[in-house]
Amino acid sequence: MPAPYLPPGWLRNRWLQTGLASLRLRACHTDHVLSLSRRRVLDTSGGVRLLGFDLPHPAPKGRVVLIHGWEGSSDSTYVRTTATRLHLAGYNVFRLNLRDHGPSHHLNEGVFLAVYLDEVVEAVTRLAAEVPHLPVALCGFSLGGNFALRIAGRWGPEPPVNLRQVVAVSPAIDPIHSTESIDRHPALLWYFRRKWRRSLQRKQALFPKRYDFSDIPPEMNLMEMTERLIPRVSTYRDARSYLAAYAVTPAVFQRVRVPTAVITAVDDPVIPVTDLMALPQSPHVERIVHAHGGHNGFLETGLGTWYERWLVQRLGMLEAISDK
């Protein structure tokens, strides 16, 4: 496996790592590969429709399902570069959008809430069942990493028979702490608030008879916005009860039975590393904690990422073990 992540001095700034993670320029080489993707809409039993992009491979070694972070999408830079790296290594890659992410707001009248786990569990389970002859891995980033860990916990001792690996990169463990971290940093707050407001405006334009978000002033921080929105779109009484409802708790961690790896950084400005370290040890969960890497960063010289190299090598090891 790759040596522990140790970037050159100029790449050790956590803000630089975090910013470069989403820099569109890093994904300029992915267009040719990802143009082969097929748009798919997955219908779930609850009536929810999730949009995804399937990148087939003529001789696949396996399938990898990727889940983006909050207000990201299947088109986020880190998703595009990871998908391209995996495809070039021989894998079928499915880039799944959570509800109301990417160009999918029109597919469901109900708004996205991170507590809506069942629809994502069903989608990932179906994607694994489509390729029973292939090993499958699930990889999520930030909020997508939170989903990946909760999905693994939901499966418990009965994951899909061909699921071999779950990976969570910079996962949100305690959403209350993550929201507070974003609100403390003006640049992060500006970035996420702008994207969330655009998403809400898009939802209102599509369903004007159901939604009116005009009473949410632009100066509100994320916790205040959540406090204003949650009582009107959910059964939760306030922001903190909602955020706590999708935390990766010790109980979730202890239900995980599939091989799982969590990759995070001590200097992550969004996700406190103490949240991960407070969780109980599990023989099924490997914690890979680096000193540097920022949030979803781990960039190396040339602006590829450590976790992409790690993921390709880990899947290759699993393939070799399966062959034996």
C-alpha positions as CSV (number, residue, x, y, z in Angstrom):
1,M,0.0,0.0,0.0
2,P,1.1,3.6,-0.5
3,A,3.3,5.1,2.3
4,P,1.6,7.5,4.7
5,Y,0.6,10.8,3.0
6,L,3.4,13.3,3.3
7,P,3.0,16.2,0.9
8,P,5.8,18.6,0.0
9,G,6.0,21.7,2.1
10,W,4.1,24.0,-0.2
11,L,1.1,21.6,-0.1
12,R,0.9,21.3,3.7
13,N,-1.5,24.2,4.1
14,R,-5.0,22.9,5.0
15,W,-6.8,25.7,3.2
16,L,-4.8,25.1,0.0
17,Q,-5.6,21.4,0.2
18,T,-9.2,22.0,0.8
19,G,-9.5,24.6,-2.0
20,L,-7.6,22.5,-4.5
21,A,-9.8,19.5,-3.8
22,S,-12.7,21.2,-5.7
23,L,-10.6,23.1,-8.2
24,R,-12.2,22.5,-11.6
25,L,-8.8,22.8,-13.4
26,R,-7.8,19.5,-11.7
27,A,-10.5,17.7,-13.6
28,C,-9.8,19.0,-17.1
29,H,-8.3,15.7,-18.1
30,T,-11.4,13.7,-17.2
31,D,-13.8,14.9,-20.0
32,H,-12.8,12.3,-22.5
33,V,-13.2,9.4,-20.2
34,L,-16.4,10.5,-18.4
35,S,-18.0,11.4,-21.8
36,L,-18.6,7.6,-22.0
37,S,-20.9,7.7,-19.0
38,R,-24.5,6.8,-19.3
39,R,-27.2,8.8,-17.5
40,R,-29.4,6.6,-15.3
41,V,-32.3,7.3,-13.0
42,L,-32.8,4.7,-10.2
43,D,-36.4,4.3,-9.0
44,T,-36.6,3.3,-5.3
45,S,-39.5,1.5,-3.6
46,G,-40.4,4.7,-1.7
47,G,-41.0,6.5,-5.0
48,V,-37.8,8.5,-4.8
49,R,-35.7,8.8,-7.9
50,L,-32.0,9.2,-7.8
51,L,-29.8,10.3,-10.7
52,G,-26.5,8.7,-11.5
53,F,-23.9,8.3,-14.2
54,D,-22.7,4.8,-15.1
55,L,-19.2,4.5,-16.6
56,P,-18.9,1.0,-18.1
57,H,-15.6,-0.8,-18.7
58,P,-15.2,-3.4,-21.5
59,A,-13.5,-5.8,-19.2
60,P,-14.3,-4.6,-15.6
61,K,-12.4,-5.9,-12.6
62,G,-15.3,-4.7,-10.4
63,R,-17.7,-1.8,-9.8
64,V,-17.1,1.2,-7.6
65,V,-20.0,3.4,-6.4
66,L,-19.0,7.0,-5.6
67,I,-21.1,9.4,-3.4
68,H,-20.2,13.1,-3.4
69,G,-20.3,15.5,-0.4
70,W,-23.0,18.0,0.6
71,E,-23.9,20.4,-2.2
72,G,-21.5,18.6,-4.4
73,S,-22.5,16.2,-7.2
74,S,-21.5,13.5,-9.5
75,D,-19.7,16.3,-11.4
76,S,-17.6,17.5,-8.5
77,T,-13.9,17.6,-9.2
78,Y,-12.9,15.0,-6.6
79,V,-15.6,12.6,-7.9
80,R,-14.5,13.1,-11.5
81,T,-10.8,12.6,-10.9
82,T,-11.5,9.5,-8.7
83,A,-13.9,8.0,-11.3
84,T,-11.3,8.6,-14.1
85,R,-8.5,7.0,-12.1
86,L,-10.6,4.0,-11.3
87,H,-11.8,3.5,-14.8
88,L,-8.3,3.7,-16.2
89,A,-7.4,1.0,-13.7
90,G,-10.1,-1.2,-15.1
91,Y,-13.3,-0.6,-13.0
92,N,-16.8,0.2,-13.9
93,V,-17.7,3.4,-11.9
94,F,-21.1,4.6,-10.9
95,R,-21.3,8.3,-9.8
96,L,-24.5,8.5,-7.6
97,N,-26.2,11.8,-6.8
98,L,-28.0,12.2,-3.6
99,R,-31.5,13.7,-3.8
100,D,-31.5,17.4,-5.0
101,H,-27.8,17.3,-5.9
102,G,-26.5,17.7,-9.4
103,P,-29.2,18.2,-12.1
104,S,-31.8,16.2,-10.1
105,H,-34.0,18.7,-8.3
106,H,-36.9,18.0,-10.6
107,L,-36.9,14.3,-9.9
108,N,-38.5,14.5,-6.5
109,E,-40.9,17.0,-4.9
110,G,-39.6,16.4,-1.4
111,V,-36.4,18.2,-0.4
112,F,-33.1,16.5,0.4
113,L,-32.5,15.6,4.1
114,A,-29.4,13.8,5.2
115,V,-31.6,11.5,7.4
116,Y,-33.0,9.9,4.2
117,L,-30.8,6.9,4.2
118,D,-33.1,4.2,3.0
119,E,-33.3,5.4,-0.6
120,V,-29.5,5.5,-0.8
121,V,-29.1,2.1,0.8
122,E,-31.6,0.7,-1.8
123,A,-29.8,2.3,-4.7
124,V,-26.4,1.0,-3.7
125,T,-27.7,-2.5,-3.0
126,R,-29.3,-2.5,-6.4
127,L,-26.1,-1.4,-8.1
128,A,-24.3,-4.2,-6.4
129,A,-26.9,-6.8,-7.4
130,E,-26.7,-5.7,-11.1
131,V,-23.1,-7.2,-11.2
132,P,-23.2,-10.3,-9.1
133,H,-20.2,-11.7,-10.9
134,L,-18.0,-8.7,-9.9
135,P,-16.6,-7.4,-6.6
136,V,-18.2,-4.1,-5.5
137,A,-16.8,-1.2,-3.5
138,L,-18.5,1.9,-2.1
139,C,-16.6,5.2,-1.6
140,G,-18.1,8.4,-0.2
141,F,-16.6,11.9,0.4
142,S,-17.4,14.2,3.3
143,L,-21.2,13.9,3.7
144,G,-21.0,11.0,1.2
145,G,-18.5,9.4,3.5
146,N,-21.1,9.8,6.3
147,F,-23.6,8.0,4.1
148,A,-21.1,5.3,3.3
149,L,-20.5,4.5,7.0
150,R,-24.2,4.6,7.9
151,I,-25.0,2.4,4.9
152,A,-22.4,-0.1,6.1
153,G,-23.9,0.1,9.6
154,R,-27.4,-0.4,8.2
155,W,-26.3,-3.5,6.3
156,G,-24.7,-4.9,9.5
157,P,-23.9,-8.6,9.1
158,E,-25.8,-8.9,5.8
159,P,-24.2,-6.6,3.2
160,P,-24.5,-7.4,-0.5
161,V,-22.7,-10.7,-1.1
162,N,-20.3,-9.2,-3.6
163,L,-19.4,-6.0,-1.5
164,R,-15.7,-6.1,-0.7
165,Q,-14.8,-2.6,0.6
166,V,-16.3,0.6,2.0
167,V,-14.2,3.8,2.0
168,A,-15.1,7.1,3.6
169,V,-12.8,10.1,2.8
170,S,-13.1,13.0,5.2
171,P,-16.5,11.8,6.5
172,A,-18.7,13.9,8.6
173,I,-19.0,12.1,11.9
174,D,-20.9,14.6,14.1
175,P,-22.9,17.0,11.8
176,I,-23.4,19.4,14.7
177,H,-19.6,19.9,15.0
178,S,-19.2,20.0,11.2
179,T,-21.8,22.7,10.9
180,E,-20.3,24.7,13.7
181,S,-16.8,24.4,12.0
182,I,-18.1,25.8,8.7
183,D,-19.9,28.7,10.5
184,R,-16.7,29.7,12.2
185,H,-14.7,30.1,9.0
186,P,-15.9,32.9,6.7
187,A,-14.6,31.3,3.5
188,L,-16.2,28.0,4.2
189,L,-19.5,29.6,5.2
190,W,-19.6,31.7,2.0
191,Y,-18.9,28.7,-0.1
192,F,-21.5,26.3,1.4
193,R,-24.2,28.9,2.1
194,R,-24.0,30.1,-1.5
195,K,-24.4,26.6,-2.9
196,W,-27.2,25.7,-0.5
197,R,-29.2,28.9,-1.2
198,R,-28.9,28.2,-5.0
199,S,-30.2,24.7,-4.4
200,L,-33.2,25.9,-2.4
201,Q,-34.0,28.6,-5.0
202,R,-33.9,25.9,-7.7
203,K,-36.3,23.7,-5.7
204,Q,-38.6,26.7,-5.1
205,A,-38.6,27.5,-8.8
206,L,-39.6,23.9,-9.7
207,F,-42.2,23.5,-7.0
208,P,-43.5,27.1,-6.3
209,K,-46.8,25.9,-4.8
210,R,-45.0,23.9,-2.1
211,Y,-41.9,25.9,-1.3
212,D,-41.2,29.5,-0.4
213,F,-37.7,30.2,1.0
214,S,-37.9,33.9,0.6
215,D,-37.8,34.5,4.4
216,I,-34.3,33.1,4.7
217,P,-32.0,36.2,4.6
218,P,-28.6,35.8,2.9
219,E,-26.7,36.8,6.1
220,M,-27.8,33.7,8.0
221,N,-25.2,31.1,8.8
222,L,-25.8,27.4,8.2
223,M,-27.0,26.6,11.7
224,E,-29.5,29.5,11.5
225,M,-30.7,28.4,8.1
226,T,-31.1,24.8,9.3
227,E,-33.0,26.1,12.4
228,R,-35.4,28.0,10.1
229,L,-35.9,25.3,7.6
230,I,-36.0,22.0,9.5
231,P,-39.4,22.5,11.3
232,R,-41.1,23.3,8.0
233,V,-39.7,20.4,5.9
234,S,-39.4,17.6,8.5
235,T,-40.7,16.2,11.8
236,Y,-37.6,17.4,13.7
237,R,-38.2,20.2,16.2
238,D,-34.9,22.0,15.7
239,A,-31.6,22.1,13.9
240,R,-29.6,20.1,16.5
241,S,-32.1,17.3,16.8
242,Y,-32.0,16.9,13.0
243,L,-28.2,17.1,12.7
244,A,-27.8,14.6,15.5
245,A,-30.1,12.2,13.7
246,Y,-27.6,11.4,11.0
247,A,-24.4,11.3,13.1
248,V,-22.1,8.3,12.8
249,T,-22.7,7.1,16.4
250,P,-20.8,4.4,18.3
251,A,-23.8,2.1,17.6
252,V,-23.5,2.7,13.9
253,F,-19.8,2.0,14.0
254,Q,-20.2,-1.2,15.9
255,R,-22.8,-2.6,13.4
256,V,-20.3,-2.4,10.5
257,R,-19.2,-5.8,9.3
258,V,-17.9,-5.2,5.8
259,P,-14.2,-4.2,5.5
260,T,-14.2,-0.4,5.9
261,A,-11.5,2.3,5.8
262,V,-11.8,5.9,7.0
263,I,-9.3,8.3,5.5
264,T,-9.1,11.7,7.3
265,A,-6.7,14.5,8.3
266,V,-5.8,16.1,11.6
267,D,-5.8,19.5,9.9
268,D,-9.3,19.1,8.3
269,P,-11.0,22.5,8.8
270,V,-14.5,21.0,8.4
271,I,-14.5,17.7,10.2
272,P,-12.8,17.6,13.7
273,V,-10.6,14.5,13.8
274,T,-11.6,14.1,17.5
275,D,-15.1,13.0,16.3
276,L,-13.6,10.0,14.6
277,M,-11.2,9.2,17.4
278,A,-14.0,9.3,20.0
279,L,-15.7,6.3,18.3
280,P,-15.0,2.8,19.6
281,Q,-12.5,0.5,18.0
282,S,-13.8,-1.9,15.5
283,P,-12.1,-4.9,13.9
284,H,-13.9,-4.1,10.7
285,V,-13.0,-0.4,10.4
286,E,-9.5,0.8,9.6
287,R,-8.7,4.4,10.5
288,I,-6.1,6.1,8.3
289,V,-5.3,9.5,9.9
290,H,-2.8,11.8,8.3
291,A,-1.3,15.0,9.7
292,H,-2.0,16.9,6.5
293,G,-4.6,16.7,3.8
294,G,-7.3,19.3,4.6
295,H,-10.9,18.4,3.7
296,N,-11.2,15.9,0.8
297,G,-7.7,17.0,-0.2
298,F,-4.6,14.7,0.2
299,L,-3.2,16.2,-3.0
300,E,0.2,15.2,-4.2
301,T,2.7,16.8,-6.6
302,G,0.9,16.8,-10.0
303,L,-2.4,17.3,-8.1
304,G,-3.4,13.7,-8.1
305,T,-4.5,12.5,-4.7
306,W,-3.1,10.0,-2.2
307,Y,-6.5,8.4,-1.7
308,E,-6.9,7.7,-5.4
309,R,-3.6,5.7,-5.4
310,W,-4.6,4.0,-2.2
311,L,-8.0,3.0,-3.5
312,V,-6.6,1.5,-6.7
313,Q,-4.1,-0.5,-4.8
314,R,-6.5,-1.6,-2.2
315,L,-9.0,-2.8,-4.8
316,G,-6.1,-4.6,-6.6
317,M,-5.2,-6.4,-3.4
318,L,-8.8,-7.5,-2.8
319,E,-8.9,-8.8,-6.4
320,A,-5.8,-10.8,-5.9
321,I,-7.2,-12.3,-2.7
322,S,-10.4,-13.2,-4.5
323,D,-8.5,-14.9,-7.3
324,K,-6.8,-17.2,-4.7
